């Protein structure tokens, strides 16, 4: 067919200046034009001449005017229509952006959330039009325009107008209304009465294509596609897109029912079902604990292998968003505990538990596992996996996938990729990685040295590796923070290894955590917070969550700090650090009695006699005004070799006695204590509190300045909650420091 643009230009010249062709479809050619009267761009759609020749022009224009009454945020309105020189045309606003077809050509499959959002917006437009007795009849990606993320439906009423104006003549030409891939069975059958449920079917076809990358029915010819709409069952969307939840897949299947009576009866009902079921699927988080695998190996030294397998399964399953997985530290509390699964599940507030055993002999491995529904104490399945040591990665993946399958959790593409990933490819290096991980948790000089040595040995086997580099960065940073290796060279090494890990894999959670740790120990709390947020987004880590919660409290983001710590406690309720973080946030929020109680819970149930917790509980008691009890806690730690906590507690005891000279003497005698406080926001704040209590206002203000400069800008704690700073309130220097803390806090509003 020839379509001289000159003829079109001449026909509409009094109102529109044609600039160029935008595209063409089965019924019309679309031109970009300038609206002369209103100086705006519009889309002029000119019906194909052979189609126009079969239509009654007056009837077409009469029918199309119904569309002009449709005013809705997701409907592209009709501006104008007419007949000139035998050409039938209609005019709509020009939408800058792209059609859904353009996006599908570029991406093929859309994210589930995007697909559901677009479907909801189109359904809203259809619901409005259907209430005004307008059926679209040709819903397809080409007729859905995307403008700044908002979907707008074009060509409402056009198909009906063409059919009404064409009558029997249209049928005789062989032209059909609709597009084969999106036509409902009743359209295919040529039924005279088409209602809203036909548009719902077409919209479901479009949603299916957004998720699957192709419509539900395809074929070599249009006729073959039409036949499949009538006769073939809909292929389940989950067979081609595993990330689609079962409820959403069910809604799509219902909307694609062969008989209109089997579908949703309105576009609103379809949309509401998708939204409600998507939200339900989102909320349906399955909770599970992976209990420590029993070591059945002849060599007792292989206990590390059983623990390592437990940890790796926890890490793999934690990457699945639809699972709430209890973290390793809480899970490991039940090693050899003798408690039954129902009792453990109640204590951890989970429904499912995985327990099993591993036997390693020479290069052979046998893993036995059973998944238990703790609510009924019934086994969902029990399986055995056997292979060579070189097969351990495949065995782990098989086990993880079997758990996900049994819990009926759909994996997203990214989650599927993570389960299949192999961060360390050689089993010997993997063995060293697991041993290093075990050694690092001892937080001793010997354990740290062994962990570093093992990671270096692993890299000798596989070469430079992102995970191994990240492990080295984290171990050096934690050794610096805990005072195990507190020197500039240790922090430099931590920075070097963390940076190198990020160069190798910019999305590795442990590498981001290690780099954040380095930022923290260099006084960059905003950088630390940003990096920990990124690390947690990539890989849920309860230690990182608890750490982040403490630092958010330090900078005064108290509401968010509580939310983060609550999340950490859900995943790791028996871990000392998550429980400590809860007490820390309470203290920094001015809830001293709550902090005292929470620290006592740790001492009673998690870690009796822990020096760190005794020190913090002493602080909470002192803030609460219970000075004799506080002194008792500080004295307990002062008599130990837990440095630098013992020195800090001795300092506190002297300050509570009002022994200003004794405080000054201790600081003079313990230069390491002073140096440590210079690189820690809370140690320096603690020194300021002790000096204020000992009536050394100048020293208190100096260390408070150091604390604020290092990042402790919780101005409410400094100016309202801490009773020991009250004698400083009248000093102009204190008010200046309080203003400094408030400014630093406000600067973190967007962090």
N, C-alpha and C positions, 0 to 999 in steps of 0.2 A: 504494500500500500504506500502511495506517495502522500506526503503531508507537507505541502509547501508552507513554510513558516510565514511567508509573505501574505498568504490568504488569511491566516489567523490574525496577523498583525493588523491587516486592513479591516477585518471584521470588528475588532474591538478597539480601534484606534481612538475613538472619541472618549473612551473611559480608561483604557489601560495601554501602557507601552510595553510590548513584549520584549524581554531581554534575552532569554535563552530557554532551551528545553531542559527540564529537570529530570524527566523520566517518562516512561510509558508502560501501560499495563494492558489488561485484556479488554478494557472498555474505553480508556481515555489516554490522551497525551497531556502531560502536565508541563506548564510553562511558568517560569518566574517572570513576573511583570511588576510594573510600577503603577500604583493607583494614582492617576493624574490629579484627581480632585483632592485626595487626602495625603498625597506624598508619602506613601507607604508601600512596602513590598507585599505582594499578594501572590497566591498560586492560582493560575487560571487553568481549569481542567476542561479540555475540549474532547467531546465524545468522538470516537473513531467515525469517519464518514460513513462506512458501510453499516455501522450500528445506527447512526443518526437517521440513515435513509429508511430504516425499518420502523422507526418510532413515529408516533404522533407527537410533533413538537409541542403543541399546546398542552396535551395531556401530561407530557414529561415535565414541563415547567410548572404545571399546576400541582403535580404530585411532589415535586422537589421543594416547593415552598413550605411544606410541612416541616422540613428540616430546619428552616430558618427560625422556627419557634423553640428549638432546643438550645437552651442556654445553660451550660454546665461546665465546671472547671476542667473536666476531662473530655469534653466534646469540642471538636474543631467546628466552629459555627459557619453557617452559610452566609456569605456577604452579599452575593449577587448571582443572578443567572439570566440567561437570555438566548435568543436565536438570531443569528446574523449570517446572511449569505449561505444559508443551508447548514450552518454549523450550530450545534447545540453546545453550550458551555455553562459552567458554573464556577464561582469564585469563592475561595476560602482564604483565611489568613495564611501568610507564609511563616512557617515555623522554622527558626534556625536551630539546627541540631541534626538529628538523623532519624531514620525509621528503625523500628525494631528489627526489620530485615537486615538493615545495614549492620546493626550491632551483632546479630546472629552470624552474619557472614564473617565478621572479624573475630568473634569469640567462640562461636559454635554453641557452647554451653554457658549459661549464666549462673552466677551464684544463686543458691536456693532463695536467700532472702530477697535478692533483686527480682527474681522471677515471681515470687509471691506478691511483692509490692506492686509490680506492674499489673499483675492479674487483678489485684484488689482495686486498682484505679480504673482499669477497663470495665470491671464488673460494676463499679459505681456509675460509670457512664451508661452502661447497658440498662441498669435498673431504672435510671431516670428516663431514658428513651422508651423503655417498655411501658412505663406508667403513662406515657403520652402516646401509646399505641404505635410506636415506631420500632420496627424490627430491622436490624442492620442487614442481615443476610450474607455478609461477606467479611466477617471478622478474620483477619489474617495479619501476619507481621508487617506487611506493606502498608496496611491501613492504621497502624499504631505508631504514632510519632513520639519521639522522646526529646523533650526540651528541658534542659537542666535537670535531668533525672525524673521529670514528670511525664507520665504517659497521657497522650491525647488521641482520641479516636477520630479518624477522618472518614468522609464519605457516608455519613449516616443518611439513610433514606434513599441513596442513589440507586442501589440495586432494586429496591421496591419500585421506585419511579420508572426505571427502565422496564421492569416486568409489566407494570400497569400500562405503560404507554405502548409497549410492543405487542402485547396480547398474543394471539395465535401466530402472527407473522414472525415474532421472535422465535417461537418454537420451531417454525418451518425452516428458519435459517440455520438451525443447529447450534445457535449460541445459547450457552447456559449461564445462569446467574449464580455466582459463587466460584470458589477455587477448589479443585478436587481434594487437595490434602486437608481441607478444613470444613468440608461440607457434611452436614448431618445426614443420617440415613434417609430421613424424610425428604430432604432436598434432592438427594440422589434419586429417590423414587418419583420425584416430580409432583409431590402432593401439593394441592392447591392452597391448603391452609397451613402456613408456617407460623409458629408462634415463638415466644421468648426462649423456649427450651432449645430451639435450633441454634440461637446465638450462644447459649451456654455450652452446647456441644463444641461449637467452633472455638470458643475461648479455651476450653479444656484442651483442644488440639494444640493451640498456640502455647499454653502452659507446658504441655508435654514436650513440645519442641524446645522451649527455653531450657528445660531441665535435661533432656536426653540428647539434644543436638540434632534431632530429626523429628518429623511429625510421627504420630502413632502408626500411620499407614503410608507406605510408599510403594511404588511399582514402576514398571517400565513405561507404562502409558497412563494417561489420565483415566481411561476406562478401567484399567486394572486397579487403580487406587480407589475409584468409586465403588467397585465391587467389594473390595475389602472392608469399606465402611459398613456395608450391609451385612456381610457374612462372617468376617473374622473377629475373633476375640481380641481385646486390647492387650498388647504385650505389657506386662507389669513394668511400671517405670523403674522399679528398684533393680530390675535385671540389667539396666544400662546405667543407672545412677544410684549407687548404693547409699549415697549421702542423703537421699530423700527419706524422710521418716515414713513409717508404715501408715500412720493416720492420714498424712497428706497424700500418699499414694492411693489410699482408699477413696479419698474425696475425688481425686482425678478419675479413678475408675468409675465411680458413680456418675460423674458428670458426662462420661462417655458411654452411658448406657444406650443400647440400640433403640429401645422404645422411649419416647419422651416421658412417659409416666414413670420410668425407672430413674430418671435424672433428678437433680435439684429442680424445684419448680420455679425458682426465681434466681436471678443473678446475685441478689443480695444473700440468699441462702447459701449459694456456692461460695461466695466470698467469706461469709461468716464461718462456714465450715472450715475453710482453709486456714483462716486466722486462728480460730479457736483450737483446731487440731494441731496447728503448728506451735501455738503457745503451750498446749498440753504436752506435746512431744519435747518442747524445750524444757519444760518443768519436770519431765519424767526422768530425773537423774537417778540412776541405779547406784546404790552404795555397796562397797565391797572392801574386805580386808584380805590381803594376801598374807597368810600366816607363815612363819618361818619354816622353810622346808627342812625336813629331818635328814640328817646326814647318815646314810647307810653304807658309806664307803668303808672298805677295810682299813684305810689309813685315816686316823682321826684328824690329821692335818687338813684333810679335804673338807672340814667343816666350813672353811671360808668359801668353798665352792657352792655349798648349799645356801649359805647366806647371800652370796653374790647373785645366785639365780633368783632368790626372793627379791632382792633389791632391783634387779633388772626388770623383772615382771612388773613390779610396782611402778617403775619409771615408765615402761612402755604403756601400761594401762592408764597412767595418769595423764597421758597425752590425749586421751579420748574424752571430749568435753561432756559426753552424756554419762560419764562414770565419776562418782565421788570415791576416790581411792584413798584409804588410810595410809599415811606416809610411813616410811621404813622405821623411824624411831619408835613410833607407837606400836607398830606391828611387831617389832623385835622384842617388845616387853613381854610377849607371850611365849618366847622361846623356852621350851621345857617347863612351862608353867603348870601343866596338868589340868588347866581349865577346859571345860567343854566349849564347843563352838557356840551354842546358844548364849552362854554366859558372856563370852568374849564379845559377841555381836551386840548384846544389850549394853555392855560397858562402852563400846565404841559407837553405838547408835548406827549400825549398819544392818542390812538385810542378808547380804551374801558373804560367804567366806570361801577362800580357796586354801586347801591344805594339801600337803603332799610330801614326797620324799625324793631324794636323788642319790643314786649310787654311781660312783666313778671308780673304775678300776682300769689302770693303764690308760689306753686311749678309747675306752668304751664308756658310754654314759647311758643310764636308764633313769627316766623321770616318770614318776607316778603322781597323778594329781586327781583331786575330786572337788567339784564345785558343790557347795552346800547352801540350801535355802535355810538360813538360821531361824526364820519365823516358824518353820515346821520341822526343823532338824532333819530335812530330807535331802538325799543326794540327787542333784539334777543330772549329773553325769560323772563318770570316772573313767579315765583313760591312761594308757601307758605309752610313753614315747621312748624309743630306743634308737641309738645311733652311735657314731664315732664322735670323739671329742671335737673333730673338725666340723661336725654337724650341729654344734651347740646353738649357733645363731638360728638355724632353721628350726630347731626344736623349740626354742624360745618363741619364735614367731608363730609356729603352729599352735602352741599352747595359748598365747595371747589371743589369737584369732578365734580359737575355740571358745574361750571365755566370752568374748564379745558376741559371738554368734549365739551362745546359749542364753545370754541376757537380752537378746534381740535388740542390739544396739547397732544403728547404721553408722558406718564410718564415712567421714568426709574424705575427699581425695587427699587432703593434706595428712589426715590421720592415717589413711591407708599407706601413704608414702612413708610415714614415720615408723610404722610397724615393720615395714620391709627394709628400713635403712640398716646399714652395717657401719657404725662409726669407727669400729676397730675390726679390720678384716682378718687378722691372724689370731688364731686361738691362743697362741703362746703370749702374745701381747695383751690379749683380753684377760688371760689368767693373771698377768702382772697388774693390770688395771684394777681388777677386783681385789687383789691382795693389798694394793696401795690404798684403795678406798677404805678397807678395813683398818689399816694402820693409821691413817690420817685421823680417824675418829677418836683416837686415844688422847689427842691434844697434849702430847708430851714431846720432849726433844728427841727421844729415841723413836717414837712413832712417826714424827715428822720426817726425820732423816731417812727412815726406812721407806716411807711413802714416796719421797722424792727419788730415792735410788731405784725403786721399782718402776716408776714412770719413765725414768731415763732409760732403763733397760728395755721397756716396752718400745720406746722410740728407736732404739738400736735395731729392733726387729722389723718395724713397719715404716720407719722413717718419720719425718715430721708429720704430726697428726693433730688436728684441731682439738679433739677431746682431751688428748694427753697434755697438750699445751695449756688448755684451760684448767686442767687438774693441777698442773704445776703452779699456775697463776693463783688459783684459789688457796692452795696449801701455803705458799709463801705469804700471801696476804693475811690469812688467819694466824699464821705463826707470828707475824709482826703485831697483829692486834692483840693476841693473847700473851704477848711478852715472851714468847718462846725464842724468837730471833728478832729482837727489837733493834734493828739498825737500818741505816739508809740503804745498804746493799740488798737487804732482804726485800724492802719495798720496791727497789729498782728492778729486782728479778721478777717480783709479782707483776709489775707493770709490763715488763718485757714479754713474759709468757702470755698474759691475758691479751695484750695487743696483737701478738702473733696469732693467737687462736682466732681472734676476730678477723684478721686478714685471711685466714684459711676458711672460716665459716662465720659470716657476719650475723647469722641468726641463731647461733649456738647459745642456749640459755646459760650454761655454766660459764662460758666465756664472758657474757655480758655481766653476770653476777661478779665474777672475779675482777673485771675492770671497774665495776661500781665499788667494790670493796677497796680498791686502790684509791679511787677518787675520795672515798670517805676518809681514809687515813691521811689524805693530803688536805683535808679541810674543805672539800668541795661537796657539801651536802646536796645542793640542787642537782649536780651531776650524778651523784650517787642515787638519788631518788629516781631520776629519769632512767638510768640504766637498770635499776632493779625492776621498775615497771616493765621495761622491755624484756628482761630476763624471765619474769613471771609469765608474761604473755606467751613467750615461746615455750616455756617448760615450767609447769607448776611445781614450785619448790617451797615447802613450808618453812624452811629455815630462812629463805629469802623473804617470804611473806612476813614472818615474825620480825625480822631485821627491819624491813620497811616500816612496819607498824611502829616500832620503837622510834625510828628516825622521824616519822611524821609527827609523833607526839613531841619530839625534841624541838621541831620547828613550829609547833603550835597548831597543826592540822589535826585537832583532837577527834572530831567526829569521824573523819576518814581513817584515822589511826585505829579507832575501835572497830570499825567495819573490817579492816584488813586483818587485825588480830583475831577477830571472831572467825573469819574464814580460815585462818591458819589453825585455830583450835578444832574446827570441824574435821580437818584433814589429819591433824596430829595431836589428839587430845592428851596424850601421855608423854609428850616430849618436853623436857625441861625448858627448852628455849621458848617454845610457844606459850607455855604457862608463865614463864618469866616476863615475856612481852606483855601479857595481859596485866600483870602487876605493875610493870613499868608505866604503861599507859594510864592506869588508875592514879599512880603517884603524880605524874605530870599533869593530870587533869584536876588535881586538888582533892581527889577522893582517897584520902590517906587511910581511913579505916578499911576500905575495900582492898587497897593495896596490901595492907598488913595481913588481911585474911587470905588473900590469894598467895602471898609468899609462904604463909603457914601451910597452905594446902600442898605446896610443892615439897616443903620440908617433911610433911607427914606422909605423902603418898607417892612422890616421884623421886626425890633425891634427898634423903635425910642427911643433915650435917653439911650440905653443900655451902662452901664459903661464899660464893657469889651471891646466893640467895639470902644467907644470913646478913651480909653487908647491906643488901637492898632492903631487907625487912627492918634492919636497924634504922635506916634512913626514914622509912615509912613511919615507924614508931616515934622517932624523934619529931617528925613533922606533925604527928598526931598529938604531941605533948606528953607522951609516955616515956620520959627520959630515962628512968631507971631500967625499964625493959630494953630500951635501945642500947644503953651502955652494956647490958648483959650480952646482947648479940654481938656488939663490936668487940667485946673482950674475948668472946669465943674465937673469933677470927684472928684477933691480934696475937693469940698464943700459937698460931699455926705458921707453917712456912709458905702459905699461899700468897706469893708476891704478885703484884703490888698491893693486893687487898689487905694483907696483914698490916702494912705500914699505914694505909688509909684508915683502917679501923683504930690503930693506935693514935693517929692524928685526931680522929674524932673524939676518942676518950679524953685526950688532953684538952681539947677545945671545950668539951662539955664541963670540964673542971674549971674552965676559965683560965687555964694555964697558958697565957700568951707567950711567955718565954719558952715553955716546953714545946709549943707548936712550932715556933721559929727555929728552935734547936733541931727538932726532928726533920724539918725541911732542909736544914743545912747539912744534916748527917746523911740524908737520903737523896742525893742528886738524881738518881735514876727515877725516883718518884716524881720529881719536878719535871724531868725530861718527858716522862710518859704523859703527864698531865698536859704538856704543851701540844700533844698530838691527839687529844681526846676531848670532845666537847663536854662530856659529863664528869670526867675526873677533874677538869679545871673548875667546873661549877661546884663540885663537892669541896674543893679546896677553898673556894670563895665562901661557901656556907660555913666551913670550919673556922675560917679566919674571922668571919662576921660574929660567930658565936664566941670567939676568944677576944672580941672587941678590937680587932686589928682592922679598922675600917679601910685604911689605905690598901693593905694587902688584899682584903676582900674585893674591893673595887677593881684592883689590878687583875685578879684572876677571873672576876666576872666579865671583864672586858675581853679577856682571852677566850672564855667560854662562848661568848656571843660571836666573837670574830670567827671562831671555829665552827659555828653553825647552830648553837643552842639559842634559838630566837623565839622560844615560847614565852612571849612577854607577859602572858597572864600568870604563868608559874612564877616568873621572876618578880613581878610587881604585885600579885594578889595572893598566890597560894603559899609561897615559901615564907614561913613566919620568921625565919632567922635573918631575912633581909630587911625586916621592918625597921630596925634601928638606922638603916641607910637611907630610908625614904626621904628624909629631910635634906640630904646632901645633894646639891645641884648636879654633882657628877653622876649620882645614881640615876637621876631623872634623864640625863643625857644618854646614859647607857640603855635605859628603858626605851627611849625614843629610837635608839640605834637598833635594838632588838625588834621593835614594832616595824620599822622600815624594812629590815631584812625579812621579816615574816610576810609583809605585804608584797614584797618583791617576788615571793614564792607562790603567789596566787595562782599562776598558770602552770606551775610545775607539777 
